[in-house]
Amino acid sequence: MDLQGKVIAALNVRTGTSARGEWKAQDFVIETHESYPRKMAFTVFGEDRLQRFNIQIGQEVNVSFDIDAHEYQGRWFNSIRAFDVRQIDPAALGASVAPAQAPIEMSTPVAPPAQEPFSQPSAKEESDDGDLPF
């Protein structure tokens, strides 16, 4: 899956030791540019990926990620792990988000659509028989 947005937070690097040796991971948060922006926290695992992606706060990025869940003591937790992060040129972003619109030219005025005149309901329609539609 992919999601594009602006990096708004970079959390502290976590380190540890496993059976395979030492590891590093860091979490980041991006925010989308939709009319109702969404935020997503994701993890970059591995010192080589952290150096290669070189993610900085304020960058526009496209994050390719996998979602997985794991169980711990009867509770389930989601894990969003990025496998690729590509920087996006902010100039290209502006062109795709807000395309330029050509001005509208009108040579002749356009009349509003005709409306039906208001009519009074007949006495039969006004009768109150207590029958409600709901």
A tleap script that builds the chain and sets N, CA, C and O, in Angstrom:
source leaprc.protein.ff14SB
mol = sequence {
  NMET ASP LEU GLN GLY LYS VAL ILE ALA ALA
  LEU ASN VAL ARG THR GLY THR SER ALA ARG
  GLY GLU TRP LYS ALA GLN ASP PHE VAL ILE
  GLU THR HIE GLU SER TYR PRO ARG LYS MET
  ALA PHE THR VAL PHE GLY GLU ASP ARG LEU
  GLN ARG PHE ASN ILE GLN ILE GLY GLN GLU
  VAL ASN VAL SER PHE ASP ILE ASP ALA HIE
  GLU TYR GLN GLY ARG TRP PHE ASN SER ILE
  ARG ALA PHE ASP VAL ARG GLN ILE ASP PRO
  ALA ALA LEU GLY ALA SER VAL ALA PRO ALA
  GLN ALA PRO ILE GLU MET SER THR PRO VAL
  ALA PRO PRO ALA GLN GLU PRO PHE SER GLN
  PRO SER ALA LYS GLU GLU SER ASP ASP GLY
  ASP LEU PRO CPHE
}
set mol.1.N position { 0.838 -1.165 0.000 }
set mol.1.CA position { 0.000 0.000 0.000 }
set mol.1.C position { 0.893 1.242 0.000 }
set mol.1.O position { 2.039 1.196 0.449 }
set mol.2.N position { 0.357 2.344 -0.506 }
set mol.2.CA position { 1.095 3.598 -0.567 }
set mol.2.C position { 0.250 4.711 0.031 }
set mol.2.O position { -0.979 4.686 -0.043 }
set mol.3.N position { 0.921 5.683 0.623 }
set mol.3.CA position { 0.255 6.874 1.135 }
set mol.3.C position { 1.223 8.037 0.992 }
set mol.3.O position { 2.409 7.914 1.296 }
set mol.4.N position { 0.702 9.170 0.524 }
set mol.4.CA position { 1.533 10.347 0.300 }
set mol.4.C position { 1.148 11.424 1.299 }
set mol.4.O position { -0.033 11.620 1.586 }
set mol.5.N position { 2.151 12.124 1.832 }
set mol.5.CA position { 1.885 13.198 2.768 }
set mol.5.C position { 3.154 13.887 3.215 }
set mol.5.O position { 4.246 13.624 2.712 }
set mol.6.N position { 2.977 14.776 4.175 }
set mol.6.CA position { 4.081 15.565 4.719 }
set mol.6.C position { 4.494 14.975 6.066 }
set mol.6.O position { 3.646 14.654 6.898 }
set mol.7.N position { 5.797 14.837 6.272 }
set mol.7.CA position { 6.311 14.314 7.538 }
set mol.7.C position { 6.130 15.391 8.599 }
set mol.7.O position { 6.685 16.484 8.480 }
set mol.8.N position { 5.341 15.080 9.651 }
set mol.8.CA position { 5.077 16.065 10.697 }
set mol.8.C position { 5.747 15.716 12.021 }
set mol.8.O position { 5.794 16.548 12.927 }
set mol.9.N position { 6.267 14.491 12.144 }
set mol.9.CA position { 6.946 14.109 13.388 }
set mol.9.C position { 7.929 12.976 13.118 }
set mol.9.O position { 7.684 12.098 12.290 }
set mol.10.N position { 9.041 13.019 13.834 }
set mol.10.CA position { 10.039 11.952 13.811 }
set mol.10.C position { 10.346 11.616 15.267 }
set mol.10.O position { 10.897 12.439 15.997 }
set mol.11.N position { 9.991 10.421 15.677 }
set mol.11.CA position { 10.193 10.019 17.061 }
set mol.11.C position { 11.625 9.542 17.273 }
set mol.11.O position { 12.387 9.404 16.316 }
set mol.12.N position { 11.982 9.294 18.510 }
set mol.12.CA position { 13.347 8.869 18.836 }
set mol.12.C position { 13.651 7.495 18.246 }
set mol.12.O position { 12.766 6.651 18.099 }
set mol.13.N position { 14.918 7.295 17.913 }
set mol.13.CA position { 15.384 6.005 17.399 }
set mol.13.C position { 15.373 5.003 18.548 }
set mol.13.O position { 15.814 5.301 19.657 }
set mol.14.N position { 14.858 3.800 18.257 }
set mol.14.CA position { 14.876 2.709 19.236 }
set mol.14.C position { 15.942 1.706 18.802 }
set mol.14.O position { 16.110 1.436 17.613 }
set mol.15.N position { 16.649 1.168 19.770 }
set mol.15.CA position { 17.667 0.157 19.474 }
set mol.15.C position { 17.468 -1.033 20.386 }
set mol.15.O position { 16.827 -0.935 21.433 }
set mol.16.N position { 18.022 -2.149 19.978 }
set mol.16.CA position { 17.920 -3.347 20.794 }
set mol.16.C position { 18.813 -4.437 20.234 }
set mol.16.O position { 19.502 -4.259 19.229 }
set mol.17.N position { 18.777 -5.559 20.911 }
set mol.17.CA position { 19.557 -6.712 20.492 }
set mol.17.C position { 18.631 -7.912 20.424 }
set mol.17.O position { 17.864 -8.182 21.347 }
set mol.18.N position { 18.720 -8.630 19.304 }
set mol.18.CA position { 17.927 -9.844 19.146 }
set mol.18.C position { 18.877 -11.005 18.884 }
set mol.18.O position { 20.095 -10.848 18.963 }
set mol.19.N position { 18.323 -12.155 18.578 }
set mol.19.CA position { 19.146 -13.320 18.265 }
set mol.19.C position { 19.997 -13.072 17.021 }
set mol.19.O position { 21.061 -13.672 16.870 }
set mol.20.N position { 19.539 -12.200 16.137 }
set mol.20.CA position { 20.271 -11.896 14.898 }
set mol.20.C position { 21.285 -10.770 15.071 }
set mol.20.O position { 22.073 -10.504 14.164 }
set mol.21.N position { 21.272 -10.112 16.214 }
set mol.21.CA position { 22.217 -9.017 16.448 }
set mol.21.C position { 21.489 -7.729 16.807 }
set mol.21.O position { 20.310 -7.743 17.162 }
set mol.22.N position { 22.211 -6.617 16.708 }
set mol.22.CA position { 21.628 -5.328 17.065 }
set mol.22.C position { 20.719 -4.812 15.955 }
set mol.22.O position { 20.925 -5.095 14.775 }
set mol.23.N position { 19.701 -4.043 16.367 }
set mol.23.CA position { 18.770 -3.474 15.407 }
set mol.23.C position { 18.425 -2.040 15.792 }
set mol.23.O position { 18.578 -1.637 16.945 }
set mol.24.N position { 17.952 -1.271 14.794 }
set mol.24.CA position { 17.495 0.101 14.999 }
set mol.24.C position { 16.168 0.270 14.279 }
set mol.24.O position { 15.945 -0.297 13.209 }
set mol.25.N position { 15.294 1.059 14.887 }
set mol.25.CA position { 14.003 1.371 14.277 }
set mol.25.C position { 13.615 2.783 14.685 }
set mol.25.O position { 13.994 3.253 15.758 }
set mol.26.N position { 12.856 3.457 13.823 }
set mol.26.CA position { 12.385 4.801 14.132 }
set mol.26.C position { 10.980 4.964 13.566 }
set mol.26.O position { 10.679 4.493 12.470 }
set mol.27.N position { 10.125 5.642 14.334 }
set mol.27.CA position { 8.758 5.913 13.911 }
set mol.27.C position { 8.647 7.333 13.391 }
set mol.27.O position { 9.290 8.252 13.900 }
set mol.28.N position { 7.817 7.497 12.365 }
set mol.28.CA position { 7.542 8.799 11.754 }
set mol.28.C position { 6.033 8.946 11.616 }
set mol.28.O position { 5.304 7.954 11.610 }
set mol.29.N position { 5.568 10.188 11.504 }
set mol.29.CA position { 4.148 10.467 11.296 }
set mol.29.C position { 4.027 11.359 10.070 }
set mol.29.O position { 4.725 12.366 9.949 }
set mol.30.N position { 3.123 10.976 9.153 }
set mol.30.CA position { 2.835 11.835 8.002 }
set mol.30.C position { 1.375 12.260 8.054 }
set mol.30.O position { 0.537 11.604 8.674 }
set mol.31.N position { 1.091 13.378 7.384 }
set mol.31.CA position { -0.273 13.893 7.287 }
set mol.31.C position { -0.599 14.088 5.807 }
set mol.31.O position { 0.190 14.667 5.061 }
set mol.32.N position { -1.773 13.598 5.387 }
set mol.32.CA position { -2.177 13.708 3.991 }
set mol.32.C position { -2.694 15.112 3.701 }
set mol.32.O position { -2.870 15.922 4.611 }
set mol.33.N position { -2.936 15.393 2.415 }
set mol.33.CA position { -3.381 16.713 1.978 }
set mol.33.C position { -4.830 16.688 1.518 }
set mol.33.O position { -5.205 17.487 0.659 }
set mol.34.N position { -5.639 15.822 2.044 }
set mol.34.CA position { -7.043 15.727 1.664 }
set mol.34.C position { -7.847 16.814 2.361 }
set mol.34.O position { -7.332 17.508 3.237 }
set mol.35.N position { -9.110 16.961 1.973 }
set mol.35.CA position { -9.941 17.978 2.622 }
set mol.35.C position { -10.115 17.661 4.111 }
set mol.35.O position { -10.272 18.574 4.921 }
set mol.36.N position { -10.088 16.393 4.471 }
set mol.36.CA position { -10.046 15.963 5.870 }
set mol.36.C position { -8.757 15.182 6.050 }
set mol.36.O position { -8.744 13.964 5.873 }
set mol.37.N position { -7.659 15.872 6.404 }
set mol.37.CA position { -6.346 15.212 6.469 }
set mol.37.C position { -6.330 14.040 7.447 }
set mol.37.O position { -6.931 14.085 8.520 }
set mol.38.N position { -5.624 12.996 7.038 }
set mol.38.CA position { -5.417 11.832 7.900 }
set mol.38.C position { -3.954 11.781 8.301 }
set mol.38.O position { -3.080 12.261 7.580 }
set mol.39.N position { -3.704 11.200 9.447 }
set mol.39.CA position { -2.333 11.022 9.919 }
set mol.39.C position { -2.058 9.529 10.010 }
set mol.39.O position { -2.944 8.730 10.314 }
set mol.40.N position { -0.796 9.169 9.735 }
set mol.40.CA position { -0.397 7.780 9.839 }
set mol.40.C position { 0.987 7.713 10.456 }
set mol.40.O position { 1.908 8.403 10.019 }
set mol.41.N position { 1.127 6.883 11.468 }
set mol.41.CA position { 2.435 6.614 12.063 }
set mol.41.C position { 2.958 5.322 11.440 }
set mol.41.O position { 2.226 4.339 11.322 }
set mol.42.N position { 4.224 5.332 11.046 }
set mol.42.CA position { 4.825 4.145 10.455 }
set mol.42.C position { 6.237 3.979 10.989 }
set mol.42.O position { 6.849 4.926 11.484 }
set mol.43.N position { 6.742 2.755 10.878 }
set mol.43.CA position { 8.058 2.410 11.388 }
set mol.43.C position { 8.999 2.094 10.233 }
set mol.43.O position { 8.632 1.399 9.285 }
set mol.44.N position { 10.224 2.618 10.329 }
set mol.44.CA position { 11.302 2.224 9.420 }
set mol.44.C position { 12.246 1.377 10.264 }
set mol.44.O position { 12.786 1.838 11.270 }
set mol.45.N position { 12.436 0.121 9.834 }
set mol.45.CA position { 13.229 -0.826 10.608 }
set mol.45.C position { 14.543 -1.092 9.885 }
set mol.45.O position { 14.556 -1.461 8.711 }
set mol.46.N position { 15.633 -0.902 10.593 }
set mol.46.CA position { 16.957 -1.186 10.043 }
set mol.46.C position { 17.762 0.082 9.825 }
set mol.46.O position { 17.274 1.051 9.243 }
set mol.47.N position { 19.006 0.062 10.302 }
set mol.47.CA position { 19.884 1.233 10.181 }
set mol.47.C position { 20.152 1.585 8.721 }
set mol.47.O position { 20.234 2.762 8.370 }
set mol.48.N position { 20.288 0.565 7.869 }
set mol.48.CA position { 20.544 0.839 6.446 }
set mol.48.C position { 19.369 1.585 5.799 }
set mol.48.O position { 19.590 2.511 5.020 }
set mol.49.N position { 18.132 1.199 6.106 }
set mol.49.CA position { 16.971 1.896 5.555 }
set mol.49.C position { 16.844 3.302 6.132 }
set mol.49.O position { 16.494 4.233 5.407 }
set mol.50.N position { 17.118 3.468 7.406 }
set mol.50.CA position { 17.053 4.806 8.004 }
set mol.50.C position { 18.015 5.755 7.298 }
set mol.50.O position { 17.665 6.899 7.011 }
set mol.51.N position { 19.219 5.284 7.020 }
set mol.51.CA position { 20.192 6.120 6.317 }
set mol.51.C position { 19.796 6.352 4.859 }
set mol.51.O position { 19.937 7.464 4.351 }
set mol.52.N position { 19.307 5.326 4.190 }
set mol.52.CA position { 18.941 5.443 2.772 }
set mol.52.C position { 17.743 6.376 2.579 }
set mol.52.O position { 17.753 7.207 1.670 }
set mol.53.N position { 16.710 6.251 3.420 }
set mol.53.CA position { 15.512 7.088 3.277 }
set mol.53.C position { 15.778 8.523 3.725 }
set mol.53.O position { 15.231 9.464 3.150 }
set mol.54.N position { 16.626 8.698 4.762 }
set mol.54.CA position { 16.984 10.026 5.270 }
set mol.54.C position { 15.756 10.935 5.422 }
set mol.54.O position { 15.701 12.016 4.835 }
set mol.55.N position { 14.795 10.497 6.198 }
set mol.55.CA position { 13.519 11.202 6.357 }
set mol.55.C position { 13.697 12.380 7.305 }
set mol.55.O position { 14.247 12.239 8.397 }
set mol.56.N position { 13.221 13.551 6.869 }
set mol.56.CA position { 13.311 14.780 7.663 }
set mol.56.C position { 11.910 15.368 7.852 }
set mol.56.O position { 11.050 15.221 6.983 }
set mol.57.N position { 11.687 16.028 8.978 }
set mol.57.CA position { 10.408 16.697 9.232 }
set mol.57.C position { 10.207 17.786 8.175 }
set mol.57.O position { 11.133 18.531 7.853 }
set mol.58.N position { 8.987 17.867 7.642 }
set mol.58.CA position { 8.648 18.865 6.639 }
set mol.58.C position { 8.743 18.357 5.210 }
set mol.58.O position { 8.264 19.029 4.295 }
set mol.59.N position { 9.346 17.191 4.986 }
set mol.59.CA position { 9.470 16.639 3.637 }
set mol.59.C position { 8.129 16.085 3.151 }
set mol.59.O position { 7.318 15.598 3.939 }
set mol.60.N position { 7.917 16.170 1.843 }
set mol.60.CA position { 6.799 15.490 1.191 }
set mol.60.C position { 7.314 14.126 0.768 }
set mol.60.O position { 8.335 14.023 0.090 }
set mol.61.N position { 6.599 13.069 1.174 }
set mol.61.CA position { 7.060 11.720 0.876 }
set mol.61.C position { 5.904 10.835 0.416 }
set mol.61.O position { 4.736 11.100 0.699 }
set mol.62.N position { 6.269 9.788 -0.297 }
set mol.62.CA position { 5.341 8.722 -0.639 }
set mol.62.C position { 5.856 7.483 0.087 }
set mol.62.O position { 6.972 7.027 -0.163 }
set mol.63.N position { 5.035 6.942 0.986 }
set mol.63.CA position { 5.447 5.811 1.815 }
set mol.63.C position { 4.781 4.547 1.297 }
set mol.63.O position { 3.557 4.485 1.185 }
set mol.64.N position { 5.588 3.538 0.982 }
set mol.64.CA position { 5.091 2.208 0.636 }
set mol.64.C position { 5.250 1.353 1.890 }
set mol.64.O position { 6.333 1.283 2.471 }
set mol.65.N position { 4.164 0.707 2.297 }
set mol.65.CA position { 4.201 0.031 3.591 }
set mol.65.C position { 3.371 -1.247 3.576 }
set mol.65.O position { 2.533 -1.465 2.701 }
set mol.66.N position { 3.634 -2.082 4.577 }
set mol.66.CA position { 2.864 -3.302 4.835 }
set mol.66.C position { 2.191 -3.146 6.198 }
set mol.66.O position { 2.756 -2.558 7.120 }
set mol.67.N position { 0.991 -3.677 6.305 }
set mol.67.CA position { 0.268 -3.665 7.575 }
set mol.67.C position { 0.216 -5.093 8.090 }
set mol.67.O position { -0.089 -6.022 7.342 }
set mol.68.N position { 0.515 -5.262 9.369 }
set mol.68.CA position { 0.457 -6.574 9.997 }
set mol.68.C position { -0.074 -6.384 11.413 }
set mol.68.O position { -0.019 -5.279 11.953 }
set mol.69.N position { -0.573 -7.420 12.001 }
set mol.69.CA position { -1.075 -7.367 13.380 }
set mol.69.C position { -0.460 -8.512 14.164 }
set mol.69.O position { -0.181 -9.579 13.617 }
set mol.70.N position { -0.254 -8.279 15.450 }
set mol.70.CA position { 0.260 -9.328 16.313 }
set mol.70.C position { -0.493 -9.286 17.650 }
set mol.70.O position { -1.036 -8.257 18.051 }
set mol.71.N position { -0.503 -10.432 18.314 }
set mol.71.CA position { -1.224 -10.563 19.573 }
set mol.71.C position { -0.219 -10.570 20.720 }
set mol.71.O position { 0.835 -11.201 20.635 }
set mol.72.N position { -0.558 -9.862 21.790 }
set mol.72.CA position { 0.277 -9.855 22.992 }
set mol.72.C position { -0.644 -9.833 24.202 }
set mol.72.O position { -1.394 -8.876 24.397 }
set mol.73.N position { -0.591 -10.869 25.003 }
set mol.73.CA position { -1.380 -11.009 26.224 }
set mol.73.C position { -2.881 -10.779 25.962 }
set mol.73.O position { -3.556 -10.065 26.703 }
set mol.74.N position { -3.369 -11.400 24.896 }
set mol.74.CA position { -4.798 -11.348 24.597 }
set mol.74.C position { -5.263 -10.098 23.872 }
set mol.74.O position { -6.450 -9.970 23.574 }
set mol.75.N position { -4.364 -9.180 23.583 }
set mol.75.CA position { -4.727 -7.962 22.841 }
set mol.75.C position { -4.011 -7.956 21.504 }
set mol.75.O position { -2.921 -8.512 21.368 }
set mol.76.N position { -4.636 -7.315 20.507 }
set mol.76.CA position { -4.064 -7.245 19.165 }
set mol.76.C position { -3.571 -5.842 18.878 }
set mol.76.O position { -4.199 -4.857 19.269 }
set mol.77.N position { -2.432 -5.757 18.186 }
set mol.77.CA position { -1.791 -4.485 17.863 }
set mol.77.C position { -1.424 -4.469 16.385 }
set mol.77.O position { -0.934 -5.462 15.848 }
set mol.78.N position { -1.667 -3.330 15.727 }
set mol.78.CA position { -1.288 -3.159 14.329 }
set mol.78.C position { 0.153 -2.688 14.234 }
set mol.78.O position { 0.659 -1.985 15.109 }
set mol.79.N position { 0.791 -3.088 13.162 }
set mol.79.CA position { 2.148 -2.655 12.872 }
set mol.79.C position { 2.178 -2.184 11.425 }
set mol.79.O position { 1.831 -2.941 10.519 }
set mol.80.N position { 2.591 -0.939 11.202 }
set mol.80.CA position { 2.721 -0.391 9.853 }
set mol.80.C position { 4.208 -0.170 9.613 }
set mol.80.O position { 4.819 0.735 10.182 }
set mol.81.N position { 4.777 -1.017 8.758 }
set mol.81.CA position { 6.220 -0.988 8.524 }
set mol.81.C position { 6.508 -0.560 7.082 }
set mol.81.O position { 6.064 -1.202 6.130 }
set mol.82.N position { 7.257 0.533 6.942 }
set mol.82.CA position { 7.602 1.048 5.614 }
set mol.82.C position { 8.730 0.233 5.006 }
set mol.82.O position { 9.724 -0.060 5.671 }
set mol.83.N position { 8.572 -0.133 3.730 }
set mol.83.CA position { 9.659 -0.801 3.028 }
set mol.83.C position { 10.269 0.104 1.967 }
set mol.83.O position { 11.327 -0.212 1.423 }
set mol.84.N position { 9.614 1.237 1.661 }
set mol.84.CA position { 10.183 2.210 0.735 }
set mol.84.C position { 9.602 3.587 1.046 }
set mol.84.O position { 8.397 3.725 1.253 }
set mol.85.N position { 10.450 4.587 1.077 }
set mol.85.CA position { 10.024 5.975 1.288 }
set mol.85.C position { 10.724 6.809 0.226 }
set mol.85.O position { 11.953 6.847 0.158 }
set mol.86.N position { 9.928 7.476 -0.599 }
set mol.86.CA position { 10.485 8.308 -1.672 }
set mol.86.C position { 10.100 9.755 -1.445 }
set mol.86.O position { 8.941 10.070 -1.174 }
set mol.87.N position { 11.093 10.639 -1.558 }
set mol.87.CA position { 10.827 12.063 -1.430 }
set mol.87.C position { 10.122 12.564 -2.681 }
set mol.87.O position { 10.387 12.096 -3.788 }
set mol.88.N position { 9.218 13.524 -2.490 }
set mol.88.CA position { 8.464 14.110 -3.586 }
set mol.88.C position { 8.834 15.577 -3.687 }
set mol.88.O position { 8.935 16.273 -2.676 }
set mol.89.N position { 9.033 16.041 -4.904 }
set mol.89.CA position { 9.344 17.445 -5.151 }
set mol.89.C position { 8.118 18.289 -4.810 }
set mol.89.O position { 7.055 18.073 -5.392 }
set mol.90.N position { 8.233 19.253 -3.876 }
set mol.90.CA position { 7.075 20.075 -3.508 }
set mol.90.C position { 6.464 20.817 -4.689 }
set mol.90.O position { 5.257 21.056 -4.700 }
set mol.91.N position { 7.273 21.189 -5.689 }
set mol.91.CA position { 6.738 21.884 -6.872 }
set mol.91.C position { 5.825 20.951 -7.656 }
set mol.91.O position { 4.783 21.379 -8.153 }
set mol.92.N position { 6.200 19.691 -7.772 }
set mol.92.CA position { 5.360 18.726 -8.477 }
set mol.92.C position { 4.087 18.459 -7.686 }
set mol.92.O position { 3.032 18.219 -8.273 }
set mol.93.N position { 4.174 18.497 -6.376 }
set mol.93.CA position { 3.017 18.285 -5.531 }
set mol.93.C position { 2.004 19.392 -5.743 }
set mol.93.O position { 0.811 19.120 -5.878 }
set mol.94.N position { 2.460 20.642 -5.773 }
set mol.94.CA position { 1.552 21.770 -5.964 }
set mol.94.C position { 0.840 21.700 -7.293 }
set mol.94.O position { -0.328 22.075 -7.388 }
set mol.95.N position { 1.521 21.225 -8.324 }
set mol.95.CA position { 0.908 21.122 -9.651 }
set mol.95.C position { -0.161 20.049 -9.678 }
set mol.95.O position { -1.164 20.194 -10.377 }
set mol.96.N position { 0.038 18.959 -8.917 }
set mol.96.CA position { -0.949 17.889 -8.951 }
set mol.96.C position { -2.107 18.145 -8.000 }
set mol.96.O position { -3.215 17.670 -8.247 }
set mol.97.N position { -1.880 18.883 -6.918 }
set mol.97.CA position { -2.937 19.132 -5.947 }
set mol.97.C position { -3.875 20.224 -6.417 }
set mol.97.O position { -5.091 20.078 -6.298 }
set mol.98.N position { -3.341 21.320 -6.951 }
set mol.98.CA position { -4.167 22.440 -7.367 }
set mol.98.C position { -3.891 22.769 -8.828 }
set mol.98.O position { -3.120 23.684 -9.119 }
set mol.99.N position { -4.511 22.032 -9.757 }
set mol.99.CA position { -4.255 22.319 -11.161 }
set mol.99.C position { -4.805 23.683 -11.546 }
set mol.99.O position { -5.841 24.121 -11.046 }
set mol.100.N position { -4.091 24.338 -12.441 }
set mol.100.CA position { -4.525 25.655 -12.885 }
set mol.100.C position { -5.788 25.519 -13.716 }
set mol.100.O position { -5.900 24.628 -14.558 }
set mol.101.N position { -6.740 26.414 -13.469 }
set mol.101.CA position { -7.981 26.384 -14.219 }
set mol.101.C position { -7.992 27.526 -15.211 }
set mol.101.O position { -7.586 28.644 -14.892 }
set mol.102.N position { -8.457 27.243 -16.413 }
set mol.102.CA position { -8.561 28.277 -17.429 }
set mol.102.C position { -9.738 29.180 -17.082 }
set mol.102.O position { -10.763 28.699 -16.599 }
set mol.103.N position { -9.603 30.487 -17.323 }
set mol.103.CA position { -10.719 31.373 -17.023 }
set mol.103.C position { -11.902 31.061 -17.937 }
set mol.103.O position { -11.735 30.686 -19.098 }
set mol.104.N position { -13.093 31.226 -17.384 }
set mol.104.CA position { -14.307 30.971 -18.138 }
set mol.104.C position { -14.731 32.268 -18.798 }
set mol.104.O position { -14.901 33.291 -18.134 }
set mol.105.N position { -14.897 32.217 -20.094 }
set mol.105.CA position { -15.329 33.399 -20.826 }
set mol.105.C position { -16.731 33.159 -21.343 }
set mol.105.O position { -17.039 32.099 -21.888 }
set mol.106.N position { -17.584 34.170 -21.161 }
set mol.106.CA position { -18.960 34.064 -21.635 }
set mol.106.C position { -19.219 35.237 -22.568 }
set mol.106.O position { -19.081 36.394 -22.173 }
set mol.107.N position { -19.592 34.938 -23.798 }
set mol.107.CA position { -19.848 36.011 -24.747 }
set mol.107.C position { -21.282 36.502 -24.662 }
set mol.107.O position { -21.551 37.669 -24.945 }
set mol.108.N position { -22.202 35.636 -24.278 }
set mol.108.CA position { -23.593 36.067 -24.123 }
set mol.108.C position { -24.074 35.663 -22.748 }
set mol.108.O position { -23.711 34.598 -22.249 }
set mol.109.N position { -24.892 36.507 -22.126 }
set mol.109.CA position { -25.389 36.143 -20.799 }
set mol.109.C position { -26.314 34.939 -20.879 }
set mol.109.O position { -27.023 34.736 -21.864 }
set mol.110.N position { -26.286 34.156 -19.824 }
set mol.110.CA position { -27.117 32.965 -19.763 }
set mol.110.C position { -28.242 33.236 -18.780 }
set mol.110.O position { -28.002 33.669 -17.652 }
set mol.111.N position { -29.470 32.982 -19.209 }
set mol.111.CA position { -30.639 33.202 -18.355 }
set mol.111.C position { -30.761 32.060 -17.367 }
set mol.111.O position { -30.431 30.919 -17.691 }
set mol.112.N position { -31.238 32.357 -16.150 }
set mol.112.CA position { -31.430 31.266 -15.188 }
set mol.112.C position { -32.541 30.344 -15.670 }
set mol.112.O position { -33.390 30.770 -16.453 }
set mol.113.N position { -32.557 29.104 -15.227 }
set mol.113.CA position { -33.588 28.172 -15.671 }
set mol.113.C position { -34.971 28.648 -15.234 }
set mol.113.O position { -35.131 29.262 -14.179 }
set mol.114.N position { -35.947 28.356 -16.058 }
set mol.114.CA position { -37.320 28.765 -15.748 }
set mol.114.C position { -37.824 27.972 -14.555 }
set mol.114.O position { -37.546 26.781 -14.420 }
set mol.115.N position { -38.573 28.656 -13.689 }
set mol.115.CA position { -39.118 28.005 -12.509 }
set mol.115.C position { -40.627 27.950 -12.627 }
set mol.115.O position { -41.252 28.859 -13.173 }
set mol.116.N position { -41.205 26.879 -12.112 }
set mol.116.CA position { -42.654 26.766 -12.122 }
set mol.116.C position { -43.229 27.726 -11.094 }
set mol.116.O position { -42.661 27.889 -10.014 }
set mol.117.N position { -44.360 28.369 -11.418 }
set mol.117.CA position { -44.965 29.280 -10.449 }
set mol.117.C position { -45.462 28.509 -9.236 }
set mol.117.O position { -45.836 27.340 -9.334 }
set mol.118.N position { -45.458 29.178 -8.100 }
set mol.118.CA position { -45.918 28.573 -6.849 }
set mol.118.C position { -47.424 28.411 -6.907 }
set mol.118.O position { -48.133 29.347 -7.277 }
set mol.119.N position { -47.921 27.244 -6.549 }
set mol.119.CA position { -49.368 27.024 -6.557 }
set mol.119.C position { -49.827 26.653 -5.161 }
set mol.119.O position { -49.117 25.962 -4.431 }
set mol.120.N position { -51.007 27.108 -4.792 }
set mol.120.CA position { -51.598 26.806 -3.500 }
set mol.120.C position { -52.167 25.396 -3.535 }
set mol.120.O position { -52.745 24.997 -4.546 }
set mol.121.N position { -52.018 24.626 -2.449 }
set mol.121.CA position { -52.601 23.285 -2.428 }
set mol.121.C position { -54.131 23.382 -2.407 }
set mol.121.O position { -54.710 24.313 -1.848 }
set mol.122.N position { -54.741 22.416 -3.018 }
set mol.122.CA position { -56.206 22.402 -3.039 }
set mol.122.C position { -56.734 22.012 -1.669 }
set mol.122.O position { -55.984 21.540 -0.815 }
set mol.123.N position { -58.023 22.211 -1.467 }
set mol.123.CA position { -58.648 21.896 -0.174 }
set mol.123.C position { -58.531 20.416 0.128 }
set mol.123.O position { -58.402 20.028 1.289 }
set mol.124.N position { -58.575 19.580 -0.906 }
set mol.124.CA position { -58.473 18.140 -0.712 }
set mol.124.C position { -57.088 17.770 -0.176 }
set mol.124.O position { -56.972 16.896 0.684 }
set mol.125.N position { -56.024 18.435 -0.684 }
set mol.125.CA position { -54.655 18.157 -0.237 }
set mol.125.C position { -54.422 18.650 1.178 }
set mol.125.O position { -53.568 18.110 1.881 }
set mol.126.N position { -55.174 19.683 1.622 }
set mol.126.CA position { -54.975 20.256 2.946 }
set mol.126.C position { -55.691 19.489 4.034 }
set mol.126.O position { -55.470 19.774 5.211 }
set mol.127.N position { -56.529 18.542 3.707 }
set mol.127.CA position { -57.303 17.855 4.741 }
set mol.127.C position { -56.364 17.146 5.702 }
set mol.127.O position { -55.362 16.552 5.305 }
set mol.128.N position { -56.720 17.227 6.975 }
set mol.128.CA position { -55.902 16.623 8.028 }
set mol.128.C position { -56.567 15.342 8.488 }
set mol.128.O position { -57.454 15.357 9.341 }
set mol.129.N position { -56.135 14.248 7.919 }
set mol.129.CA position { -56.730 12.981 8.320 }
set mol.129.C position { -55.878 12.236 9.328 }
set mol.129.O position { -56.191 11.102 9.692 }
set mol.130.N position { -54.778 12.878 9.794 }
set mol.130.CA position { -53.939 12.289 10.843 }
set mol.130.C position { -53.083 11.149 10.360 }
set mol.130.O position { -52.469 10.466 11.180 }
set mol.131.N position { -53.011 10.909 9.058 }
set mol.131.CA position { -52.218 9.808 8.526 }
set mol.131.C position { -50.811 10.337 8.187 }
set mol.131.O position { -50.602 10.965 7.149 }
set mol.132.N position { -49.878 10.071 9.069 }
set mol.132.CA position { -48.505 10.527 8.855 }
set mol.132.C position { -47.720 9.466 8.107 }
set mol.132.O position { -47.939 8.271 8.305 }
set mol.133.N position { -46.798 9.903 7.241 }
set mol.133.CA position { -46.034 8.932 6.455 }
set mol.133.C position { -44.930 8.233 7.246 }
set mol.133.O position { -44.236 7.380 6.692 }
set mol.134.N position { -44.752 8.564 8.503 }
set mol.134.CA position { -43.674 7.921 9.251 }
set mol.134.C position { -44.124 7.431 10.582 }
set mol.134.O position { -43.329 6.865 11.332 }
savepdb mol mol.pdb
quit
